[in-house]
Amino acid sequence: MSQSEFKVIIVGGGPVGLVAAHALHHAGIDFTVLEQHEGVFEDVGASVVIFPHNLRVLYQLGLKERLDQISVPMVRQFAAKSRYQTGRKLSDIEVTDAGVRVTCADGSAHSGSLVIGADGTYSNVRSIIRRNALESDPKLEASWDAEHPWLATYRCLWASFRRPPGPDPGANYETHAKDRSAVYLTGKDRAWIFLYEKLDKPTRERVTYDEHDAAAFARSFADWPLAEGLKVDDVLADTSFVSGMGNLDEGVASSLGELNPGVADRIGRLVLVGDSWHKFTPNAGLGLNNGIQDVVTLSNKLRSLLFEENPRALPDTETLYAVAHGYYSDRSELLQADYKRAAQATRLAARETTLHHILESYVFSIDWLLGLLVNKTVAPLVKAGRVLSYIDAAEYFSGLIPWDHRLS
């Protein structure tokens, strides 16, 4: 059988799902993206931060120049728009040793070899993995992650609007207080705010905020300064103001990294990337960056399996389960480190404890000490970023600290 018959079904067409599509295209692996929303783009006021190691990945994929031109959507460089199907809400996945069959709420069915779950915080793919594992071995219920494994301690309103006069593009301002904080970012034409608040008590319940909740929450920050001469109240009345609000779930679905060969036949062809697997608070901008690193690590392993290790035969379910377990294991250490960094960034900004207050107000305000901290803690994590091993490219980004994985 030809490796051209191997097909990946990506559930979720957000940024991580799209990067996965690009990575698989360059690897020579067939794919289909199933996105539940009807539109490709939905402006709900969010923004993303991309770290240097992942700019190298986007450079490999041919997206760097388009990324620099903010007004040009990445999807215009999509390899095959016909493979991106909207209005496809996942209903169920059937796993056999021959492949997977994905059914959607609209009645459509899609067959393939592997499912990549990139369907976000409330991942249906993650729920199906859990269901299949516990049906195969009910004893795992005591140790497997809960149906909703995340815990929320903070909530956030995010919004975008026309960039007002003042700071040039690329500015980053933060305002900190006890249990609350605000972030203001500026781009070429748009600007963004993030308003954070600690919840009265942590919760695992899914909470939905409507537009009235969001408006009331934003008004409670009305007098907060965003930058010199600019307050939250100044941007709330902007007609271009678009916002969203939610609790900030945190956690890593750790059960996926544990080796359970007895359930391989039911979950071996299902694997998670991005927020489906791990959920960070957004202060440090590490969510999408870890999602991209998930895709890079998994794509490298799939490419190696299909075209180097066993190019004449399609992998069975047990083999794909071993690949998935290796992927989870390889990502675990750096993932856990970034998870802790993100959590601390949120708590420092909100001065959650006396120690956080002292560090935020007095220690990290010393420039040379902050620089030392970045070099000792952040730089080692960034320089360890992986790149796609199967795409040749000249090294585009270089600096004082060498990369652990160089472009070739």
C-alpha positions, 0 to 999 in steps of 0.5 A: 500500500502507498503512503499516499493512502495515509490521511490525517483528519484535523478536527479544529481549524483554528491557528494550531489546526491551520499550522498542522495543515501546512506542516502535513502538506509540506511533509507530503501527508494528505489531510482534511480540516473539519471546522465547526464554525461556518466562517474561517475567521471570527473576530472576537477581540483576541490576539496572538503572540508568536515567539522567535522559535516559532517564527522560524517554523512559520518561515519554514512554511513560507508564512513569515512574509505574509505574517509581517503584512498583518492585513493579509490573512494567513488562509490566503496561502492555504495549500488546498482550501477544498480540504478546509471544511467549515460547518463540520461539528464533530459527533463521533469517531470510530477507531478500527485497526484499518483507520478512523471514521469521523461523523459530523452533526450535519451527517457527513462522514470522513475516513482517514488514518489518524485524527489530530484533535485541535478543537480547543479547550472543550475538546470533543476529541479529548472526550472521545479518547477518555470515553474509549479508554474507560470503555476498554479498561474501566479500572482507569477511571480512578486515574484518568483525567476528569471529563473537564480537567481544567481549573479556572482561578482567573477570568479575562475580557479581551478586546480589539479596536482601532488603534487610538493616537498615542503609542506606536505599533508594538507597544506593550503596557501593563497595569497591576493591582491586587487580584486584577491586572490589565494589558494594552498592546498596539499593532499597525491598525488595531490595539488590544486590551486584556482585563484580568480578575481573580475569581472568588473561588476556583472552579471547574465549571464551564461558565458563559458570559454574555455581552451584558456581563462583559460590558459590566466587567469592562466598566469596572475597569473604566478608570484604569490607565492603559497608557499615558493619557489613555484609560479603559473608558476611552476605548469602550465607546469605540464603534470598532470595539469587539470583545469576548470574555471567559474564565481562564482554564489551566491544566495539562491532560496528563493521562495522555502521556501515560502508557496504557497498551491495553487501550491502544486499539481504541485510542491509538489513532487519536492524538491531541495538540494545543489547547485540546491537550493543555490550557495556559493563562494568556499573560505570557503568550505561551498557548499558541506557541506550545501548540505550534511546537506540538505540531512540529514534534508530531509532524516530524514523527509522522514524516519519519514513520511514513517515509523513513522507518517503514515506507512500504507499509501503512502503520497499524493502530499499535504503531501509531499509539507508540508514535503518539506516546513518544510525542507526548513524552518528548513535549512533556518537560518543556510543556510543563515548564511553560505551563508554570511560567504562564501561571506565574505571570498571571499571578505576578500581575495580580499580586496574588500573594505578598511574595508575588507583590514584592517580586512584581513591584520591587525585584522585576522592576530592576532592569539588569535583574530582569534581563538576567532572569530572561537569560537564565529562564526564558532563553533556554526554553526558547532556544530549545524550540524544535523546527520541521526536520524535513524542510530545508531552509537557511537559518533566518534568525540568529542572535547571541544564544545559539539554537539547539535545533538549527535549520538546515 
